[in-house]
């Protein structure tokens, strides 16, 4: 029951954040690609990888809190269905080039930012473990940490 409360709180927060960011008018942006949704989904890709890597490799974050952040907040913050709807709208009006660009940019940059989320998180791990190694000889070496790829 507790995890559903965390998912609900995270989901409400993520939805509100997304709605707020979607309502921001980007000055002088006149292209057809929905830039607000693109930026939301790209930041979500980065944050999901960053948070999960930190949660699984650095800190033993409670599973209910982790699922509240990842499935709740980031799951409602990012939106695959909006990406599909907006792509379909571009296809419907015959703007095939923008539709293809939108899908390609979303996918390729989403994967790249997911990768960098992991890299940034691991840099934090390396610094944290490195500073702990100076203070405590029993601390695990960064290469000994196991990455658990299970996503809630």
C-alpha positions in Angstrom: 0.0 0.0 0.0 2.8 2.4 0.9 4.4 2.2 -2.6 1.1 3.2 -4.2 1.0 6.3 -2.0 4.5 7.2 -3.2 3.6 6.5 -6.8 0.5 8.7 -6.4 2.4 11.6 -4.9 5.2 11.3 -7.5 2.6 11.0 -10.3 0.7 14.0 -9.2 4.0 16.0 -8.9 5.3 14.8 -12.3 2.0 15.6 -14.1 1.8 19.1 -12.6 5.5 19.7 -13.5 4.9 18.5 -17.1 1.7 20.6 -17.5 3.5 23.7 -16.2 6.5 23.2 -18.6 4.2 22.5 -21.6 2.5 25.8 -21.0 5.7 27.8 -21.3 5.9 29.7 -24.5 9.3 29.5 -26.1 10.0 32.9 -27.5 10.4 33.1 -31.3 10.1 29.3 -31.8 8.2 28.8 -35.0 9.1 25.2 -36.0 6.6 22.4 -36.1 8.4 20.0 -33.8 6.8 20.3 -30.3 9.9 21.6 -28.5 8.3 21.6 -25.0 7.4 17.9 -25.1 10.8 17.1 -26.6 12.7 18.9 -23.8 10.5 17.2 -21.2 11.1 13.7 -22.6 14.8 14.3 -23.0 15.3 15.6 -19.4 13.2 12.7 -18.2 15.5 10.2 -20.0 18.5 11.8 -18.3 16.9 12.0 -14.9 15.6 8.4 -14.9 19.0 7.0 -15.7 20.7 9.3 -13.2 18.3 8.6 -10.4 18.2 4.8 -10.9 22.0 4.5 -11.2 22.4 6.5 -8.0 19.6 4.6 -6.3 21.0 1.2 -7.3 24.7 1.8 -7.1 25.3 4.5 -4.4 22.6 4.7 -1.9 20.2 2.0 -0.8 17.1 4.1 -1.5 14.0 2.5 -0.2 12.2 0.6 -3.0 8.9 2.4 -2.4 10.5 5.8 -2.6 12.5 4.8 -5.7 9.3 3.6 -7.5 7.6 6.8 -6.4 10.3 8.9 -8.0 10.8 6.8 -11.1 7.4 5.3 -12.0 5.4 8.0 -10.3 7.2 11.3 -11.0 9.3 10.6 -14.1 6.6 8.2 -15.5 4.0 11.0 -15.4 6.5 13.8 -16.2 7.6 12.1 -19.5 4.9 11.1 -22.0 5.2 8.6 -24.8 1.6 9.0 -25.6 2.0 12.7 -26.2 5.0 12.0 -28.4 2.9 9.6 -30.5 -0.1 12.0 -30.6 2.0 15.0 -31.7 3.9 12.8 -34.3 0.5 11.7 -35.7 -0.7 15.3 -35.9 2.4 16.1 -38.0 1.8 13.2 -40.3 -1.9 14.1 -40.6 -1.1 17.5 -41.9 1.5 16.1 -44.3 4.6 17.4 -42.4 6.5 14.1 -42.8 9.9 15.6 -42.5 9.1 17.2 -39.1 7.4 13.9 -37.9 10.5 11.9 -38.8 12.8 14.4 -37.3 10.8 14.6 -34.1 10.9 10.8 -33.7 14.6 10.5 -34.6 15.6 13.4 -32.3 13.5 12.1 -29.4 14.9 8.5 -29.7 18.5 9.3 -30.4 18.9 12.1 -27.9 16.8 10.2 -25.4 19.3 7.3 -25.6 22.3 9.6 -25.5 20.9 11.4 -22.4 20.1 8.2 -20.7 23.7 7.1 -21.2 25.0 10.4 -19.8 22.7 10.1 -16.8 24.5 6.8 -16.0 27.9 8.4 -16.7 27.2 11.4 -14.5 25.8 9.2 -11.7 28.9 7.0 -11.8 31.1 10.0 -11.6 29.3 10.9 -8.4 29.9 7.3 -7.2 33.6 7.5 -8.1 34.1 10.7 -6.2 32.1 9.5 -3.2 33.8 6.1 -3.0 37.2 7.7 -3.7 36.7 10.1 -0.8 35.5 7.2 1.4 38.5 5.1 0.5 40.7 7.8 1.9 38.8 7.7 5.2 38.1 3.9 5.4 40.1 1.0 4.0 37.0 -1.3 4.2 35.0 0.7 1.6 34.2 -1.1 -1.7 36.2 -0.2 -4.8 34.1 1.4 -7.5 34.9 -1.5 -9.8 33.4 -3.9 -7.3 29.9 -2.3 -7.3 27.3 -4.4 -9.0 24.8 -2.7 -11.2 21.4 -4.0 -10.8 19.5 -3.2 -14.0 16.1 -4.1 -12.6 13.7 -1.3 -13.0 10.6 -1.1 -10.8 
